[in-house]
């Protein structure tokens, strides 16, 4: 899928090792992850002169100067009758179980360290969601007690 | 087979059908179909997916409840009541909820339209503003401005503008406003909008005041009504009696509903007053002149003229004696007659006789900003506007917040008269009937895009000024707020006075800051105060003095006319009832309100004629038969709906439908009963007597199926597929009253 800017996840998350949540800051706070605000990109890149003349960065600054949002194409979408909650998943797997953040995000988004722009690699169908929710996992990093994801219809279909 | 239990079989079936469903539907949206735009520079508190609430004021009716609008990703999604509003107290009604459909309405105008070669063509704002300046320059008294109800800074600016043109012709028109009520209240209580303490009353006697549905401040009264119906602290559960020709929502909630003959409400009230003052406990409550006048209202006259039975009269009287304090309310169905003011006076007199004044009827606090108080709206203003048009006195005419071509009765010939004016400007959101006749149509911002201040006519506590602020960015570039347009025009007329403000927002902000000292808990810092104002949405006036009402029964005209003779040609009285959602037709283009079943009939998306089942049986009319309702001034055709909540000589048609324009949802739905009203006016105020039209009803050959929610089988009224919803007991089988 061609995006307005071919954002290199491989450079940011892979080569530079930046935590996913540094840019995707809303994912742990809200049901929707949102797209990082343009301000976020500029905050760093105004101080990175080495790549300032690269075509992608030039394009980024064009959007910034025009104060226009970047019209990203939506890759990971769910029907309106499904309510997926990013916050719950990150709380459980990252903050409680202490799993590496790139693995937590990869559960649904695939390995972003090896890609430029996002590609849908998981089916995101209900059966696929349920296949995970049926498995037991540890409650948190230290406990031996296990639980599984909720299987009530109303958790996702509100 | 026996090995498989029923439970396991269902499990098997369930799993296989789920698999089919998953395989069958590609439910995950395709990638790249939608875009997802990020913020450029968001506020720190903004998190996508998490709503932020902004305080504002609901403008769906004149009650003025405070609201908080939920905004997410820059879009307003839903409105909630604001707990800081003394009127709504955190609650809202369905009418208010539907306000977002005005904002997102697909039929909203997006650019100014100018009449060229007979049709409305797009034009620019620059052109429109220069045209306004040119046409009003020397207009003077040839200029007239008809507006809907107004209050706050918008009203002040608009009146200053009319004045700056050298014109006195500002008409404030509201088809549903009860000017009669305000005039009589002023006379008797000394205040036009007294406060009513429904929660403190032990008995309410309402003459058509639909305080739970459409009267004055329904959300506030509904809250009080909850308290009224609770038995606590020695107060028994309140008893509600409603006397009206057509059952309103309040009537439907009453313990006793009295189908009174239209226009005879005053006689009933005075009959009760006369019976009360015969007793020593009440003899001294009224002056001798009033006592003398009451002699003419003996029981025989009451029974004969009102249609109220001796038993009902006696029971009402017994309850009035027993339950104190009580509250007696006068509503539109009592006031919409030639002698409407006398009816209202007779009804309000009961409050004096019963000693309710000062207990359940009190004075509101003083308003330190009288110029911002709501304009005195009514229907007499329409008549004055129409006369000026008919005589050719008005050449440049502006209309805002009203749709007179739709709502004016047919006899006024307003459409023809409106055409006589040389230059007609309509400020509106839609191409409604009036806009279709205009020379220049100016599209306005929605209520969720503009700034404003409001003061509600009914103030339950100390005076509150309400702020209206945009809940989101404007949807369309080509719309403007009325405040901005008027300020632009005022800047042209009085540059020295108004040149300092770049826009209406700046004007409003500086005006509020200037008057800061009048408000409770105002911050010392100006910016802090403004921030406070917007985050709370309401400003409490600090020094609102409480006044005492000194009731005045002396000046009342209590000589009510006897019941008019029957008219053979027009045997029925027409009640143009107020539809809870559509009101005077201004909300007919909101699908949510069209499809909300009308509370008493459950009919949707249409008009209907309510007729009493006994009358219908006599005339051979069944539900869905198309009836032709004819007055001396026209006729309308609509489906019959058999409704027992009517005085049998009355037919009712709800207002609000019958639009010829105003977009896809309103146009061509139902009929407009206002069109067939007779030219009858209340004699002391000149208001249109809305309930005084006589009609003839004829059955036509056509018949339709009434689209409604309640029992759909023929004759299945109040049942669901012929099963009773709730088991009921006839009223005469219940002992409601203590045996004497």
Interface residues (C-beta under 8 A of the other chain):
Chain A: X1 X26 X29 X30 X31 X32 X33 X34 X35 X36 X37 X38 X39 X63 X64 X67 X68 X69 X70 X71 X72 X73 X74 X75 X76 X77 X78 X79 X120 X123 X124 X125 X126 X127
Chain B: X18 X19 X22 X27 X28 X29 X31 X32 X33 X34 X35 X36 X37 X38 X39 X40 X41 X42 X47 X48 X49 X50
